[in-house]
């Protein structure tokens, strides 16, 4: 939770320290990277499963070697992507609106090391070293925030803002390796099991990415289509919308394991269902109510008077982001039930939303309207799906006499 707060503070600090056009470029860069490395979550879960098996089998002294081997294997695809990114660095710079190769180098280094870090985080998670895992996560965002602010204040602009990412990942990775320093007892013998677990965990990626990805893709596309005051107002609205999304994302992470356990055991937990739905409803409706009543104050606090203000855009975007946050919560419940085929329904909506961004939206308000309509459609479909799953997989079983 602290890491998510610091991650938002990073964006808040960059909005305040950089010029509006520079901040839009940085926001687009980190959003694009978040989409690319999102499958690392499935990879981390697969490594965690392998680590659980090793710990149960009494082979915890091999976990360090397992993390290194997993990092090498998992990092290979992103190393190839990083190489392609560097080859086309001029096109990448033109896409995101910056000059020079330093930013591309930071992006490439972050891509590769993110999978290495995911492997070590997975080992810490699977072995039950949750304090160590929390420290690694916190170290990453803390180092990123500290160095990025220092470098931007020193006059390095977009270069400094993006340099914090590989520095943060590298520092967290070094900490993870140090925490596993006494567990390098040779090979693990889990070559097949790791990739089997990865194939299983990856089934949830398309559905989750359909929601998580569209939360990040709009600023990437807007960065290439909007200019001047339009882009300034949209960047401010995007930053405001992420407050709601980050808050909901934290709750989703906390309740996902409990829902998964509920579906596995088929024991209805009324307090969990009522509490989680109540909390998410409060977060989303509270965020929208604040955006509806206080758009000028939100704009002033987040970005200040140097950014152009569009009240209707701010209100509509926060509505869309609130709905998308609720969709993320609902789809996590669907995936906890093991119904990964929801991607066949949600995926096309996300693709249509992205296509509308690319080919139809020409103003910030149009981007916000597309987000609100698409997110609302997702919520409607997911509510019906969640109710059906709860009734068929938990409620009816719970109501049967013993």
C-alpha positions as CSV (number, residue, x, y, z in Angstrom):
1,X,0.0,0.0,0.0
2,X,2.8,2.4,0.8
3,X,4.5,1.5,-2.5
4,X,1.3,2.4,-4.4
5,X,1.2,5.8,-2.5
6,X,4.8,6.5,-3.5
7,X,4.1,5.4,-7.1
8,X,1.4,8.1,-7.3
9,X,3.6,10.6,-5.5
10,X,6.2,10.1,-8.3
11,X,3.6,11.1,-10.9
12,X,2.5,14.0,-8.7
13,X,6.0,15.2,-8.3
14,X,6.8,15.0,-12.0
15,X,3.6,16.9,-12.8
16,X,4.8,19.7,-10.6
17,X,8.5,19.7,-11.6
18,X,8.3,19.2,-15.3
19,X,6.8,21.4,-18.1
20,X,3.3,20.2,-19.1
21,X,4.6,18.8,-22.4
22,X,7.4,17.0,-20.7
23,X,5.1,15.5,-18.1
24,X,2.8,14.2,-20.8
25,X,5.7,12.5,-22.4
26,X,6.8,10.9,-19.1
27,X,3.2,9.8,-18.3
28,X,3.0,8.2,-21.8
29,X,6.3,6.4,-21.3
30,X,5.5,4.9,-17.9
31,X,2.1,3.9,-19.1
32,X,3.5,2.1,-22.2
33,X,6.0,0.3,-20.0
34,X,3.4,-0.7,-17.5
35,X,1.4,-2.4,-20.4
36,X,4.5,-4.1,-21.8
37,X,5.7,-5.5,-18.4
38,X,2.2,-6.4,-17.1
39,X,2.7,-10.1,-18.0
40,X,5.5,-10.2,-15.5
41,X,2.8,-10.5,-12.8
42,X,1.9,-13.9,-14.2
43,X,5.6,-14.8,-14.4
44,X,6.0,-13.8,-10.7
45,X,3.0,-15.9,-9.7
46,X,4.5,-18.9,-11.6
47,X,7.8,-18.5,-9.9
48,X,6.0,-18.2,-6.6
49,X,4.3,-21.6,-7.2
50,X,7.6,-23.2,-8.0
51,X,9.1,-21.7,-4.9
52,X,6.2,-23.1,-2.8
53,X,6.9,-26.6,-4.1
54,X,10.7,-26.2,-3.3
55,X,10.0,-25.0,0.2
56,X,7.5,-27.8,0.9
57,X,10.0,-30.3,-0.4
58,X,12.7,-29.0,1.9
59,X,14.8,-27.5,-0.8
60,X,14.7,-23.9,0.2
61,X,18.5,-23.7,0.1
62,X,18.2,-23.8,-3.7
63,X,15.8,-20.9,-4.0
64,X,18.5,-18.4,-4.9
65,X,19.7,-20.5,-7.8
66,X,16.1,-21.0,-8.9
67,X,15.5,-17.2,-8.9
68,X,18.6,-16.7,-11.1
69,X,17.6,-19.4,-13.6
70,X,14.0,-18.1,-13.7
71,X,15.3,-14.5,-14.3
72,X,17.5,-15.6,-17.2
73,X,14.7,-17.6,-18.9
74,X,12.0,-15.0,-18.2
75,X,14.1,-12.0,-19.1
76,X,15.0,-13.3,-22.6
77,X,11.8,-12.2,-24.4
78,X,12.0,-8.7,-22.9
79,X,15.7,-8.5,-23.8
80,X,14.8,-9.1,-27.4
81,X,12.1,-6.4,-27.1
82,X,14.6,-4.0,-25.6
83,X,17.0,-4.6,-28.5
84,X,14.3,-3.8,-31.0
85,X,13.3,-0.7,-29.1
86,X,16.8,0.5,-29.1
87,X,17.2,-0.1,-32.9
88,X,14.1,2.0,-33.5
89,X,15.0,4.6,-30.9
90,X,14.4,7.5,-33.1
91,X,10.9,6.4,-33.9
92,X,10.3,5.7,-30.2
93,X,11.5,9.2,-29.3
94,X,9.2,10.7,-32.0
95,X,6.2,8.7,-30.7
96,X,6.6,9.9,-27.1
97,X,7.9,13.4,-27.8
98,X,11.5,13.5,-26.6
99,X,15.0,13.8,-28.2
100,X,18.1,11.8,-27.6
101,X,18.9,8.2,-26.7
102,X,19.2,8.4,-22.9
103,X,15.5,7.9,-22.3
104,X,15.4,4.9,-24.6
105,X,18.4,3.4,-22.8
106,X,16.5,3.8,-19.5
107,X,13.4,2.2,-21.0
108,X,15.4,-0.8,-22.4
109,X,17.2,-1.4,-19.1
110,X,13.9,-1.2,-17.2
111,X,12.2,-3.7,-19.5
112,X,14.9,-6.3,-19.0
113,X,15.4,-5.9,-15.3
114,X,11.7,-5.8,-14.5
115,X,11.5,-9.5,-15.4
116,X,14.6,-10.3,-13.3
117,X,13.0,-8.5,-10.4
118,X,9.8,-10.4,-10.9
119,X,11.6,-13.7,-10.6
120,X,13.2,-12.7,-7.3
121,X,9.9,-11.2,-6.0
122,X,8.2,-14.5,-6.9
123,X,10.7,-16.5,-4.9
124,X,10.3,-14.3,-1.9
125,X,6.5,-14.5,-2.2
126,X,6.5,-18.3,-2.7
127,X,8.8,-19.0,0.2
128,X,6.7,-16.9,2.6
129,X,9.2,-14.1,3.1
130,X,6.6,-11.4,3.0
131,X,8.5,-8.9,5.0
132,X,11.4,-9.2,2.6
133,X,9.0,-9.0,-0.4
134,X,7.5,-5.8,1.0
135,X,10.9,-4.2,1.5
136,X,11.9,-5.0,-2.1
137,X,8.7,-3.5,-3.5
138,X,9.1,-0.4,-1.3
139,X,12.8,-0.1,-2.2
140,X,12.0,0.0,-5.9
141,X,9.5,2.9,-5.7
142,X,11.4,4.8,-3.0
143,X,14.7,4.8,-5.1
144,X,12.8,5.8,-8.2
145,X,11.1,8.7,-6.4
146,X,14.2,10.0,-4.8
147,X,16.5,9.8,-7.8
148,X,13.9,11.1,-10.3
149,X,13.1,14.2,-8.2
150,X,16.8,14.9,-7.6
151,X,17.7,14.5,-11.3
152,X,14.7,16.6,-12.5
153,X,15.5,19.4,-10.0
154,X,19.1,19.2,-11.3
155,X,17.8,20.1,-14.8
156,X,17.8,16.7,-16.6
157,X,14.1,16.9,-17.5
158,X,12.6,13.8,-19.1
159,X,15.9,12.1,-19.0
160,X,16.1,12.5,-15.2
161,X,12.4,11.5,-14.7
162,X,12.9,8.2,-16.6
163,X,16.3,7.4,-15.2
164,X,14.7,6.7,-11.8
165,X,13.0,3.6,-13.2
166,X,16.1,1.5,-13.9
167,X,17.8,2.8,-10.8
168,X,14.8,1.8,-8.7
169,X,14.5,-1.6,-10.3
170,X,18.2,-2.2,-10.1
171,X,18.3,-1.3,-6.4
172,X,15.4,-3.5,-5.6
173,X,16.9,-6.3,-7.6
174,X,20.2,-6.0,-5.6
175,X,18.3,-6.1,-2.4
176,X,16.4,-9.2,-3.5
177,X,19.6,-11.0,-4.5
178,X,21.1,-10.1,-1.1
179,X,18.1,-11.5,0.7
180,X,18.6,-14.8,-1.1
181,X,22.4,-14.8,-0.7
182,X,22.4,-17.9,1.4
183,X,20.2,-20.0,-0.8
184,X,22.4,-20.8,-3.8
185,X,22.7,-24.5,-3.4
186,X,22.9,-25.6,-7.0
187,X,20.1,-26.5,-9.4
188,X,16.4,-26.8,-8.5
189,X,15.1,-29.5,-10.8
190,X,12.0,-27.5,-11.6
191,X,12.6,-26.7,-15.2
192,X,9.4,-28.3,-16.4
193,X,7.3,-27.2,-13.5
194,X,8.1,-23.6,-13.8
195,X,6.9,-23.3,-17.4
196,X,3.8,-25.4,-16.7
197,X,2.9,-23.1,-13.9
198,X,3.6,-20.1,-16.1
199,X,1.3,-21.5,-18.8
200,X,-1.4,-21.9,-16.2
201,X,-1.0,-18.4,-14.6
202,X,-0.8,-16.7,-18.0
203,X,-4.4,-17.7,-18.7
204,X,-5.5,-14.8,-16.5
205,X,-3.3,-12.2,-18.3
206,X,-5.6,-11.3,-21.3
207,X,-8.6,-10.6,-19.1
208,X,-6.8,-8.6,-16.5
209,X,-4.8,-6.8,-19.2
210,X,-8.0,-5.8,-21.0
211,X,-8.9,-3.7,-18.0
212,X,-5.4,-2.7,-16.8
213,X,-4.2,-1.9,-20.3
214,X,-6.9,0.5,-21.3
215,X,-6.3,2.4,-18.1
216,X,-2.8,3.2,-19.4
217,X,-3.1,3.2,-23.2
218,X,-5.2,6.4,-23.5
219,X,-2.4,8.8,-22.4
220,X,0.0,7.0,-24.8
221,X,-2.3,7.6,-27.8
222,X,-3.3,11.1,-26.6
223,X,0.3,12.1,-26.4
224,X,0.5,11.6,-30.2
225,X,-2.9,13.2,-31.1
226,X,-3.5,16.1,-28.7
227,X,-1.5,19.3,-28.5
228,X,-1.2,22.3,-26.3
229,X,-4.0,23.1,-23.9
230,X,-5.9,19.9,-24.9
231,X,-3.0,17.7,-23.8
232,X,-2.4,19.7,-20.7
233,X,-6.0,19.3,-19.5
234,X,-6.0,15.6,-20.5
235,X,-2.8,14.9,-18.5
236,X,-4.3,16.6,-15.5
237,X,-7.5,14.5,-15.8
238,X,-5.5,11.3,-16.2
239,X,-3.5,12.0,-13.1
240,X,-6.7,12.6,-11.1
241,X,-8.3,9.5,-12.4
242,X,-5.3,7.4,-11.3
243,X,-6.0,8.3,-7.6
244,X,-9.2,6.3,-7.7
245,X,-7.6,3.5,-9.8
246,X,-4.6,3.1,-7.5
247,X,-6.8,3.0,-4.4
248,X,-9.0,0.4,-5.9
249,X,-6.1,-1.6,-7.2
250,X,-4.7,-1.9,-3.6
251,X,-8.1,-3.3,-2.4
252,X,-8.2,-5.7,-5.3
253,X,-4.8,-7.1,-4.4
254,X,-5.9,-7.6,-0.8
255,X,-9.2,-9.4,-1.5
256,X,-8.2,-11.5,-4.5
257,X,-6.6,-14.4,-2.4
258,X,-9.7,-14.5,-0.1
259,X,-12.1,-14.8,-3.1
260,X,-9.9,-17.5,-4.6
261,X,-10.1,-19.4,-1.4
262,X,-13.8,-18.9,-1.2
263,X,-14.4,-20.4,-4.6
264,X,-12.0,-23.3,-4.0
265,X,-13.6,-24.2,-0.7
266,X,-17.2,-23.2,-1.8
267,X,-17.8,-21.6,1.5
268,X,-19.8,-18.4,1.3
269,X,-18.1,-15.6,3.2
270,X,-20.9,-13.0,3.4
271,X,-18.7,-10.5,5.3
272,X,-16.1,-10.7,2.6
273,X,-18.6,-10.1,-0.2
274,X,-20.4,-7.3,1.6
275,X,-17.2,-5.6,2.9
276,X,-15.3,-5.7,-0.5
277,X,-18.3,-4.5,-2.5
278,X,-19.0,-1.8,0.0
279,X,-15.4,-0.6,0.1
280,X,-15.1,-0.5,-3.7
281,X,-18.4,1.2,-4.1
282,X,-17.3,3.8,-1.6
283,X,-14.0,4.4,-3.3
284,X,-15.5,4.7,-6.8
285,X,-18.6,6.8,-5.9
286,X,-16.5,8.9,-3.6
287,X,-14.0,9.6,-6.3
288,X,-16.7,10.5,-8.8
289,X,-18.5,12.7,-6.3
290,X,-15.2,14.6,-5.6
291,X,-14.6,15.0,-9.3
292,X,-18.2,16.2,-9.8
293,X,-18.1,18.7,-6.9
294,X,-14.5,19.9,-6.8
295,X,-12.9,19.6,-10.2
296,X,-11.2,23.0,-10.0
297,X,-9.7,22.2,-6.5
298,X,-8.5,18.8,-7.7
299,X,-6.8,20.4,-10.8
300,X,-5.2,23.1,-8.6
301,X,-3.8,20.6,-6.1
302,X,-2.5,18.1,-8.6
303,X,-0.9,20.2,-11.3
304,X,-1.4,23.9,-10.4
305,X,-2.2,26.9,-12.6
306,X,0.4,26.2,-15.3
307,X,-1.9,23.5,-16.8
308,X,-5.0,24.4,-18.8
309,X,-8.2,23.5,-17.0
310,X,-11.2,21.7,-18.6
311,X,-13.9,21.1,-16.0
312,X,-16.1,18.8,-18.1
313,X,-13.1,16.7,-19.2
314,X,-12.0,16.3,-15.6
315,X,-15.5,15.2,-14.4
316,X,-16.0,12.8,-17.3
317,X,-12.6,11.2,-17.0
318,X,-12.9,10.6,-13.3
319,X,-16.3,9.0,-13.9
320,X,-14.7,6.7,-16.5
321,X,-11.7,5.9,-14.3
322,X,-14.1,5.1,-11.4
323,X,-16.1,2.7,-13.5
324,X,-12.9,1.1,-14.8
325,X,-11.7,0.7,-11.2
326,X,-14.9,-1.1,-10.4
327,X,-14.4,-3.3,-13.5
328,X,-10.9,-4.2,-12.3
329,X,-12.4,-5.3,-8.9
330,X,-15.1,-7.3,-10.6
331,X,-12.8,-9.1,-13.1
332,X,-10.5,-10.1,-10.3
333,X,-13.5,-11.9,-8.7
334,X,-14.2,-13.6,-12.0
335,X,-10.6,-14.8,-12.4
336,X,-10.6,-15.9,-8.7
337,X,-13.4,-18.2,-9.7
338,X,-11.2,-19.6,-12.5
339,X,-13.3,-18.3,-15.4
340,X,-10.6,-17.0,-17.7
341,X,-12.9,-17.1,-20.7
342,X,-14.3,-13.7,-19.6
343,X,-11.4,-12.4,-21.8
344,X,-13.4,-13.4,-24.9
345,X,-16.1,-10.8,-23.8
346,X,-14.0,-8.1,-22.2
347,X,-11.1,-8.3,-24.7
348,X,-13.1,-7.1,-27.7
349,X,-14.5,-4.1,-25.7
350,X,-11.0,-3.1,-24.9
351,X,-9.9,-3.4,-28.5
352,X,-12.8,-1.3,-29.7
353,X,-12.0,1.3,-27.0
354,X,-8.4,1.4,-28.2
355,X,-9.5,1.6,-31.8
356,X,-11.8,4.6,-31.0
357,X,-8.8,6.3,-29.3
358,X,-6.7,5.8,-32.4
359,X,-9.1,6.5,-35.2
360,X,-12.0,8.6,-33.8
361,X,-11.0,10.6,-30.7
362,X,-9.6,14.0,-31.6
363,X,-10.2,16.0,-28.3
364,X,-9.6,15.3,-24.7
365,X,-13.4,15.2,-24.0
366,X,-13.8,12.5,-26.7
367,X,-11.1,10.4,-25.1
368,X,-12.9,10.7,-21.7
369,X,-16.3,9.9,-23.3
370,X,-14.9,6.7,-24.9
371,X,-13.4,5.7,-21.5
372,X,-16.7,6.2,-19.6
373,X,-18.9,4.3,-22.1
374,X,-16.4,1.4,-22.4
375,X,-15.8,1.1,-18.7
376,X,-19.6,1.3,-18.0
377,X,-20.2,-1.5,-20.5
378,X,-17.5,-3.6,-18.8
379,X,-19.0,-3.0,-15.4
380,X,-22.5,-4.1,-16.6
381,X,-21.3,-7.3,-18.1
382,X,-19.0,-8.1,-15.2
383,X,-21.7,-7.6,-12.6
384,X,-24.0,-10.1,-14.3
385,X,-21.0,-12.5,-14.6
386,X,-20.0,-12.2,-10.9
387,X,-23.6,-12.6,-9.7
388,X,-23.9,-15.8,-11.8
389,X,-20.7,-17.2,-10.6
390,X,-21.5,-16.5,-6.9
391,X,-24.9,-18.1,-7.3
392,X,-23.8,-21.2,-9.1
393,X,-20.4,-21.9,-7.6
394,X,-20.8,-20.7,-4.0
395,X,-24.4,-19.7,-3.0
396,X,-26.2,-22.9,-4.2
397,X,-23.5,-25.1,-2.7
398,X,-23.8,-23.2,0.6
399,X,-27.6,-23.5,0.6
400,X,-27.6,-27.4,0.2
401,X,-28.2,-29.4,3.3
402,X,-25.2,-31.2,4.7
